[in-house]
Amino acid sequence: MKLKNKVAIITGASRGIGRATALLFAQEGAKVVVNYFSSQKEADFVVEEITKIGSDAIAVKCDVSSESEVKEMIQKTIDKFGRIDILVNNAGIVFDAPFFERTVEQWKKTMDVNLLGTFLCSKYASKQMLKNESGKIINVSSTSGINSFSPESMDYDASKAGIITLTKNLAKELAPKIQVNSVAPGWVDTEMNKDLPKDFVGDETEKIYLKRFAKAEEIARSILFFASDDASYITGSVLIVDGGHD
């Protein structure tokens, strides 16, 4: 097992990439904090699945853009498991809207959840990690933060580009005790993308060398790589997982 007895917080873990990562981490021996914001039912189901695997988990509701709630989530993790070894900053939102219809509220909410949330969780989790003189932080960015060709989601793209920059700065700030890396997925078959127009999905699929969207489990395996000792000499890096793309 690659994560035996490790304690991992995974934000946005009730569905999609976060859920797949939580289950994979549990299979590799980790104890998991399943963070969620809206659906306790979905989070509790992930906890049940982890229990069936044979590991331990708790579901913790937390708005990652709220400093007080992040502090509370960290404390609940310490109260339950006594330590934090891994943080996966996965929680994210997106609003698709034309540029001139984009609202300030949408822009701020996207930045607050995607970028500020990554900062807050990293800040307070890393304080606990430093007590043990070790830790892994994996930030889920996006290829949209590297090649931005979607004006209808420019705030999302900007937030993901910010996560990449934050990753590199945190890697320097927290070295040598804590490693900080980022996974940048391309298109993934998740709940977030379920309402995309079929024509758009078809056009995007044609641009992908492997001719399909990724499965959430495939992104989870990349996150596991950074969380494990397999990546013991990697920090400040961004791994693009997009199936090859024009």
Residue, then its C-alpha position, 0 to 999 in steps of 0.5 A: m500500500k502506497l499510503k498506509n496509515k497516512v491521513a489525507i484531506i480531500t476537498g470537494a470529495s463527494r463526487g467527481i475527481g475528489r470522490a475517485t481520489a478518496l476511494l483510491f487513497a483508501q485502497e492504498g491505506a489512507k485515512v480520508v477526510v471527505n470534504y463537501f459543501s452541498s451534499q452530505k448524502e453524497a459525502d456520507f456515501v463516499v465514507e461508507e464506501i471507504t469503510k467497506i474498503g477497510s479504511d477509516a474516513i469522516a465527512v466534513k462540511c466546509d466552504v473552503s473559501s471561509e477561513s473560519e470553516v477551513k480552520e474548523m475542518i483542520q481541527k476536526t481532522i486533528d481531533k479524529f486522526g491526530r495528524i495531516d499527511i496529505l492535502v488534495n485541493n480539488a474543490g472547484i466551481v465554474f460558471d459558463a457565461p459570455f464576457f459581457e454577461r459575466t457578473v462580479e458575483q460570479w467572478k468573485k465566487t469562482m476566485d474565492v472557491n478555486l483560488l482562495g480556497t486552495f490558499l486557505c486549505s494549504k495555509y492551515a494544513s501545512k501548519q500541521m504538516l510542519k509539526n511532523e516535518s513532512g507533508k504532501i500538497i497536491n493542487v488540482s489545476s486545469t489545462s485551462g490555466i495553461n492554454s486559455f481558449s474559453p472566454e466564456s469561462m475566463d474567470y475559471d481559467a484565471s483561477k486555475a492559472g493562479i493555482i499553478t502559480l500558487t503551487k510553485n510559490l508554495a513549493k518554495e515556501l514550504a521546502p524542504k519539509i513539504q512537497v507541493n505539486s499540481v495536476a492539470p487535467g484536460w477534459v474529464d467525464t464528471e458531473m461538472n461537465k455533464d451538461l455540455p452540448k453534445d456538439f461541443v463535446g464531439d468537437e473537443t473529443e476530436k482534438i484529443y489524441l486519445k479521442r475521449f474524455a478522461k475518467a475521474e479515476e485516471i486523474a486520481r491515479s496522477i494525484l496518487f503519484f504525487a501523494s506517494d513516495d514515487a514522487s519523493y524528489i518532485t516539488g513545484s511541478v505541474l503534470i498535464v493529464d489531457g490525453g494529448h491535445d491540439 
